[in-house]
Amino acid sequence: DVERSRGLGDVYKRQIQKIKNEKIEAKKEKFKVGFIGSLYWWQGVDILVHAVGIVRKKMDNVKLVIIGDGPLRDKIEHLCRKLKLNYCITGYLPHEDALKMLRELDVMILPSRKISTTETIIPIKILEAWALGVPVVTTKHKIFIKSGFKDREHLIYCEPTSSDIAKAILLILENEEIKRKLSQNGPKIAEKFSYDRIVQQLLKLTNN
């Protein structure tokens, strides 16, 4: 398993480096706020939609990009239309295509609710965002604190409420210094933390 995880780690590194080397087309929207993952209740995407609704009152040039699909897609789309957001939901994508869209985000949000799973596992998509230099906003789960990740240095912490997430999004979008710092620190954290450690966490959880 360890050898396999090392191999996967090498594949990820090559894939991410390839995407980082590709040119990004000029953005049509000034700010892209996004989520990547499956649309289940515990992911808190409905909370994110309300948060973007708050942000839109201050910035009308913000777009919500949801990279993924799932059981709550209809509910999320209905909520986006109700709040009159500029949004897109990609549906399921091949991994490399999802990473390309992730790279175009100004900030990735993981507003997951606090349950046993989210409190004990660092999602691989956070490492991917870091590796691509995309600033991350995430619920302040115990695993992040335990791992030593610092607010406003490695990521931005929030509570899974629309008002708190909106504040975190605006902090990044309105503060170029913080955005630049998070973008620059991301690849360094991803390299130090390594994909192998994530795999070992998942294996340990599965074996328990």
NUVEXMAR-303021 format. One record per residue: residue in three letters; x, y, z of N, C-alpha, C in turn. Coordinates in steps of 0.1 Angstrom, whole numbers, plus 5000, padded with zeros to 4 digits. Example, Ala and Ser with C-alpha at 12.3 -4.5 7.8 and 13.67 -1.06 7.14 Angstrom:
BEGIN
Ala513249435078512349555078513249675078;Ser512849785071513749895071512950005079;
***
This chain:
BEGIN
Asp500849885000500050005000500950135000;Val502050125008502950245008503550264994;Glu503950164988504550174975503550224965;Arg502250174966501250224957500950374959;Ser500950414972500650554975501750644970;Arg502950594970504150674965503950694949;Gly503550584943503250594929502150694925;Leu501050684933499950784931500450924933;Gly501350934943501851074946502651124934;Asp503451044928504251084917503351124905;Val502251044903501351074892500651214894;Tyr500251234907499551364910500551474908;Lys501751464912502751574910502951604896;Arg503051504887503251524873502051594867;Gln500851544871499651594866499451744870;Ile499751774882499551914887500552004880;Gln501851954879502852044873502452064858;Lys501951974851501451984837500452094836;Ile499452094846498352194846498952334849;Lys499852334859500452464863501152534851;Asn501752444842502552504831501652544820;Glu500352504820499552554809499052694811;Lys498852764800498452904801496952904804;Ile496553004812495153024816494553134806;Glu493453104800492853204792492353324800;Ala492253434794491753554801490353524807;Lys490153564819488953544826487853634821;Lys486653584819485553664815484953734828;Glu484953654839484453714852485753754860;Lys485553854868486753904875487053804887;Phe486053754894486253674905485453544903;Lys486153434905485553294905485753234919;Val484553204925484553144938484053004936;Gly484752904941484252764937484352654948;Phe483752544945483752424953484052314944;Ile484752204949484952084941484651964950;Gly483751874944483451764952481951714949;Ser481551614957480151564955479151644963;Leu477951654957476951744963476051654973;Tyr476651644985475951574996475651685007;Trp474751655015474351755025475451795034;Trp476351705038477451735048478451825041;Gln478551835028479451925022479152075024;Gly477952105027477552245030477552335018;Val477352285006477252364994476152464994;Asp475052425000473852515002474252635010;Ile475052615020475552725028476452815020;Leu477252755011478152835002477252924993;Val476252864987475352944978474853064985;His474353054997473853165005474953265007;Ala476153215010477253305013477653385000;Val477553324989477853394976476753504974;Gly475553464978474453564977474753694985;Ile475453674996475853785005476953864998;Val477953794993479053854986478653934974;Arg477653884967477153944955476554084957;Lys476054104969475554234973476654344973;Lys477854294975479054394976479854384963;Met479754264956480554244944479654174934;Asp479154244924478254184914478954104903;Asn480354114903481154054893481753924899;Val480953844907481453724912480653604907;Lys481353494904480753384898480953264907;Leu479953184909480053054917480252944908;Val481352874909481652754901481652624910;Ile480752534907480652414914481152304905;Ile482252244909482952134901482552004907;Gly481551944901481051814906479551794904;Asp479051694911477651654909477251574921;Gly475951544922475451464933474051474936;Pro473451414946472051404949471451544951;Leu472151644956471551774959471651874947;Arg472051824936472251914924471052004921;Asp469851934921468652014917468352114928;Lys468552084941468252174951469252294950;Ile470552264947471552374946471252464935;Glu470852404923470552484911469352574914;His468352514921467152594924467452714933;Leu468352694943468752794952469552904945;Cys470452864935471252964928470353044919;Arg469352984913468453064905467553154913;Lys467153114925466353194934467153314938;Leu468453304941469253414945469853494933;Lys469453444921469953514909471453524908;Leu472153414911473553414911474053384897;Asn475253434894475953394882476753264886;Tyr476353144880476853024885476952924874;Cys477752814877477752704868478052574876;Ile477352464873477652334879478052244868;Thr479252194869479952124858479351984856;Gly478851914867478651774867479951704869;Tyr479951574868481151494870482151514858;Leu483451544862484451564852485551464854;Pro486351434843487551364845488451444854;His489351374861490151434872490951554866;Glu491651534855492451644850491651764846;Asp490451744840489651854836489151934849;Ala488851854860488451914872489552004878;Leu490751954877491952024882492152154874;Lys491952144861492052264852491052374857;Met489852334860488852434864489252484878;Leu489752394886490152434900491252544899;Arg492152534890493252624889492752764885;Glu491552774878491052904874490352984885;Leu490152914897489352974908490253084915;Asp489553184919490253284928490353234942;Val489353154946489353094959488452964959;Met488952864966488152734967487652734981;Ile486352704982485652704995485252554998;Leu485552515010485052385015484252415028;Pro482952435027482152475038481452355046;Ser482252245047481652125052481152135066;Arg480052065069479452065083480351975092;Lys480352005105481151935114480551795118;Ile481051695112480651555115481951475118;Ser481851355122483051275126484051265114;Thr483551245102484451225090485151355087;Thr484451465086485051595082486051645093;Glu485851605105486651645116488051575117;Thr488151455109489251375111490051345098;Ile489551405087490251375074490551505066;Ile491751525061492051635053491751595038;Pro490851655032490451615018491651635008;Ile491851544999492951554989492751684981;Lys491551724979491351844971491951974977;Ile492151974990492852084996494252084992;Leu494951964992496251954987496452004973;Glu495451964965495451994951495352144949;Ala494452204956494252354955495552424960;Trp496152374971497452434975498552414964;Ala498652294959499652274949499452364937;Leu498252394933497952484922498052634925;Gly498252664938498352804942496952874944;Val495952794946494552844948494352864963;Pro493952984967493653014981492452924986;Val492552884998491552785004490852855016;Val489552845016488752875027488052745032;Thr488152705044487552585049487052595063;Thr486052515066485552505080486652475089;Lys486652525101487752505111487552375117;His487952265110487852135116489052095125;Lys488852005134489951975144491151925137;Ile491051845126492251795119493151895114;Phe492652015110493452125105494252185116;Ile493552205127494252265139495352165144;Lys495052045145495951935149497151935140;Ser496951955127498051945117498852075117;Gly498452175124499252305125499052405114;Phe497952395107497652485096497152615102;Lys497752725098497452855104496552945096;Asp495653015103494653105097495453225091;Arg495053255078495653365071497053345067;Glu497553235069498953195064498853075055;His498152975059498052855051496652845044;Leu495652905051494352905046493553005054;Ile492253015051491353095058490253005065;Tyr490153015078489152935085487853015086;Cys486752935086485452985088484652885095;Glu483452935100482452845105481452815094;Pro480752695094479852665083478552745084;Thr478752875083477552965083477753055071;Ser476653095065476753185053477453315055;Ser477153375067477753505070479253495072;Asp479753385079481153365082481953335069;Ile481353255060481953215048482053335039;Ala480953415038481053545030482153635035;Lys482353645048483453735053484753685048;Ala484953545049486253485044486453505029;Ile485453495021485553515007485953665004;Leu485253755010485553895008486953935013;Leu487353865024488753895029489753865018;Ile489553755011490553725000490353804988;Leu489053824983488853894971489154044972;Glu489054094984489354244986490754274991;Asn491554174994492854195000493954114992;Glu494554194983495554124974496754074981;Glu497054134992498254085000497953945006;Ile496753925012496453805017496253695006;Lys495653734995495453644984496853594979;Arg497753684977499053654972499853564982;Lys499753594995500453515005499953375005;Leu498553355004498053215004498453144991;Ser498453214980498853154967500253104967;Gln501153184973502553154974502853044984;Asn502153044995502352945005501852805002;Gly500752804994500052684990500952574985;Pro501752594974502652484969503652444979;Lys504152524988505152484998504452395008;Ile503252415012502552335021502252195015;Ala501752195002501452074995502651984994;Glu503852044991505051964990505551905003;Lys505451985014505851935027504851825033;Phe503551855030502551765036502551625029;Ser502651635016502751515007501451435006;Tyr501251384995500051304992500051175000;Asp501251125002501450995009500750995023;Arg500851105030500251115043498751115043;Ile498151175032496751165031496251025028;Val497050955020496650815017496750725030;Gln497750745038497950675050496750705060;Gln496350825060495150865069493950785064;Leu493650785051492550715045492550565048;Leu493750505046493950365049493650325063;Lys494150415072493950395087492550395090;Leu491750495085490350515087489550385082;Thr489950345070489350225064489550105072;Asn490750085078491049965085490449955099;Asn490050075104489450075118488050025118;
***
